[in-house]
Amino acid sequence: IVDFQIGDNYLTGTLPNLSALPKLFLIILNANSLTGTLPSTFSVLSNLGYLYVDENPLSGSIPEAYCSLSELIFLDLAQTSITGSLPSDLGNLTKLYDLKISESPLSGSIPSSVGLMNLLENLKLSHTSLGQWHLVVVQYKCSSTAFHVFNLLVILCCVAFVEGTIPSQLCGLAQDVAVDVEGTQIHCYGGCL
């Protein structure tokens, strides 16, 4: 089995242990009523490319072991009750293209390892309590040659508790960048956006 799709089925209970299915590439469990924590056993799924667990009342934190999912392309944890901070080794997910963690009560700061995610194009952070780190993401994408993450196209940080100034380096990016600053205390340099 390479695809496990049971999303949007009004299911209840906890997330299943799928570690006996090592060839899984796609897990869709979204839009149910699944409870409990994210199983650390998902970390043994070395072929996993897509994980959708959004729109479930999941609790607990993101297991640090998920940072070993080196083939992960898409991770959707939006609209859950997952708490805590982002794992410090999140940047190990170097193939990650899309990360959605909006509408979840995460907190803390962004790990510096995120600067290693050079394929990341979509980062959705709206309605979180992650504080200052939204701007750090922008700075990592734009201002440091030590980080080669120049593909970020969408940064959503509306209704987040963010303050500061969007770096002027955004004005010089070769690609279009959309930054939604609705409901924040963010200001732009010279109206470049």
C-alpha positions as CSV (number, residue, x, y, z in Angstrom):
1,I,0.0,0.0,0.0
2,V,1.4,3.4,-1.0
3,D,-1.7,5.6,-0.5
4,F,-3.8,5.7,2.7
5,Q,-6.8,8.1,2.1
6,I,-9.6,8.3,4.6
7,G,-10.0,12.1,4.8
8,D,-13.3,13.8,5.2
9,N,-15.2,10.7,6.5
10,Y,-16.4,11.9,9.9
11,L,-14.1,9.3,11.6
12,T,-13.5,9.4,15.4
13,G,-10.8,7.8,17.5
14,T,-7.1,8.2,17.4
15,L,-4.7,8.3,14.5
16,P,-3.9,4.8,13.3
17,N,-0.4,3.3,13.7
18,L,0.7,2.9,10.1
19,S,4.3,1.8,10.7
20,A,3.5,-1.7,9.3
21,L,3.1,0.0,5.9
22,P,6.7,1.1,5.1
23,K,6.0,2.0,1.5
24,L,3.4,4.6,2.3
25,F,3.9,7.8,0.2
26,L,0.5,9.5,0.9
27,I,-1.4,9.7,4.1
28,I,-4.7,11.7,4.0
29,L,-6.5,11.7,7.4
30,N,-7.8,15.3,7.2
31,A,-11.3,16.6,8.0
32,N,-12.3,14.0,10.5
33,S,-12.7,14.0,14.3
34,L,-9.5,12.2,15.1
35,T,-8.1,12.9,18.5
36,G,-4.9,12.1,20.4
37,T,-1.4,13.0,19.5
38,L,0.6,12.7,16.3
39,P,2.1,9.2,16.3
40,S,5.9,9.2,16.5
41,T,5.7,5.9,14.6
42,F,5.0,7.9,11.4
43,S,8.7,8.7,11.5
44,V,9.6,5.2,10.3
45,L,7.7,5.8,7.0
46,S,10.9,6.6,5.1
47,N,9.0,7.0,1.7
48,L,6.3,9.4,3.1
49,G,5.9,12.4,0.8
50,Y,2.5,13.8,1.8
51,L,0.9,13.9,5.3
52,Y,-2.5,15.6,5.7
53,V,-3.8,15.5,9.3
54,D,-5.4,19.0,9.2
55,E,-8.9,19.7,10.5
56,N,-8.7,17.2,13.4
57,P,-8.7,18.1,17.1
58,L,-5.3,16.6,17.6
59,S,-3.3,17.5,20.6
60,G,0.3,17.2,21.9
61,S,3.3,18.5,20.0
62,I,5.0,17.7,16.7
63,P,7.4,14.8,17.4
64,E,11.0,15.6,16.8
65,A,11.3,12.3,15.0
66,Y,9.2,13.7,12.1
67,C,12.4,15.6,11.1
68,S,13.8,12.3,9.8
69,L,11.1,12.1,7.1
70,S,13.6,13.1,4.4
71,E,11.1,12.5,1.5
72,L,8.4,14.7,2.9
73,I,7.1,17.2,0.4
74,F,3.8,18.4,1.9
75,L,2.9,18.7,5.6
76,D,-0.5,20.0,6.7
77,L,-1.1,20.4,10.4
78,A,-3.5,23.3,10.1
79,Q,-6.6,23.6,12.2
80,T,-5.5,21.2,14.9
81,S,-4.9,21.7,18.6
82,I,-1.2,20.8,18.4
83,T,0.8,22.9,20.9
84,G,4.5,23.5,21.7
85,S,7.1,24.8,19.3
86,L,8.4,23.6,16.0
87,P,11.0,20.9,16.2
88,S,14.6,22.2,16.2
89,D,15.6,20.0,13.3
90,L,12.7,21.0,11.1
91,G,15.2,22.1,8.4
92,N,16.2,18.5,7.9
93,L,13.0,18.3,5.7
94,T,15.0,19.7,2.8
95,K,12.4,18.4,0.2
96,L,9.5,20.1,1.9
97,Y,7.6,22.3,-0.5
98,D,4.5,23.2,1.4
99,L,4.1,23.6,5.2
100,K,0.7,24.5,6.7
101,I,0.5,25.1,10.4
102,S,-2.2,27.8,10.5
103,E,-4.9,27.9,13.0
104,S,-3.0,25.8,15.5
105,P,-1.9,27.0,19.0
106,L,1.8,26.5,18.3
107,S,4.2,28.9,20.1
108,G,7.9,29.6,20.4
109,S,10.5,30.6,17.8
110,I,11.5,29.3,14.4
111,P,14.5,26.9,14.4
112,S,17.4,28.3,12.5
113,S,17.5,25.0,10.5
114,V,14.5,26.2,8.5
115,G,17.0,28.2,6.4
116,L,18.1,24.8,4.9
117,M,14.7,24.2,3.4
118,N,15.6,25.4,-0.1
119,L,12.5,23.9,-1.8
120,L,10.0,25.5,0.5
121,E,7.5,27.6,-1.5
122,N,4.4,27.8,0.6
123,L,4.5,28.5,4.3
124,K,1.1,29.2,6.0
125,L,1.2,30.5,9.5
126,S,-2.0,32.5,10.0
127,H,-3.8,32.5,13.3
128,T,-1.0,31.0,15.3
129,S,0.8,32.2,18.4
130,L,4.3,31.8,17.1
131,G,5.3,35.4,17.9
132,Q,8.3,37.0,16.2
133,W,9.4,34.1,14.1
134,H,7.4,35.0,10.9
135,L,9.8,37.9,10.3
136,V,12.8,35.6,10.9
137,V,11.6,33.4,8.1
138,V,11.5,36.3,5.8
139,Q,15.0,37.4,6.8
140,Y,16.4,33.8,6.3
141,K,14.8,33.7,2.8
142,C,16.2,37.0,1.7
143,S,19.3,38.3,3.5
144,S,21.7,35.5,4.1
145,T,23.8,33.7,1.6
146,A,24.3,30.9,4.1
147,F,20.7,30.0,3.4
148,H,19.6,29.2,-0.1
149,V,15.9,29.4,0.3
150,F,14.8,31.8,-2.4
151,N,11.7,30.0,-3.6
152,L,9.3,31.1,-0.8
153,L,6.3,32.5,-2.6
154,V,3.6,32.8,0.0
155,I,4.0,33.9,3.6
156,L,0.7,34.1,5.5
157,C,1.0,35.6,8.9
158,C,-2.4,37.4,9.3
159,V,-3.8,37.6,12.8
160,A,-0.5,36.5,14.3
161,F,1.2,38.2,17.2
162,V,3.9,39.7,15.0
163,E,5.7,43.0,15.3
164,G,8.6,44.6,13.3
165,T,9.6,45.6,9.8
166,I,9.6,43.5,6.7
167,P,13.3,43.5,5.5
168,S,14.0,45.6,2.5
169,Q,15.7,42.6,0.9
170,L,12.3,41.4,-0.2
171,C,12.2,44.2,-2.8
172,G,15.2,42.6,-4.6
173,L,13.9,39.1,-5.0
174,A,13.7,37.7,-8.5
175,Q,10.4,35.9,-7.8
176,D,7.1,37.4,-6.7
177,V,6.6,37.1,-3.0
178,A,3.2,37.5,-1.4
179,V,3.1,38.6,2.2
180,D,-0.2,38.9,4.0
181,V,0.3,41.1,7.0
182,E,-3.4,41.6,7.9
183,G,-4.0,42.0,11.7
184,T,-0.3,42.3,12.6
185,Q,2.0,45.1,13.7
186,I,4.3,44.7,10.6
187,H,5.5,47.6,8.6
188,C,7.2,47.7,5.2
189,Y,10.3,49.6,4.2
190,G,9.6,52.3,1.6
191,G,6.3,50.7,0.5
192,C,8.2,48.0,-1.5
193,L,5.4,45.5,-1.2
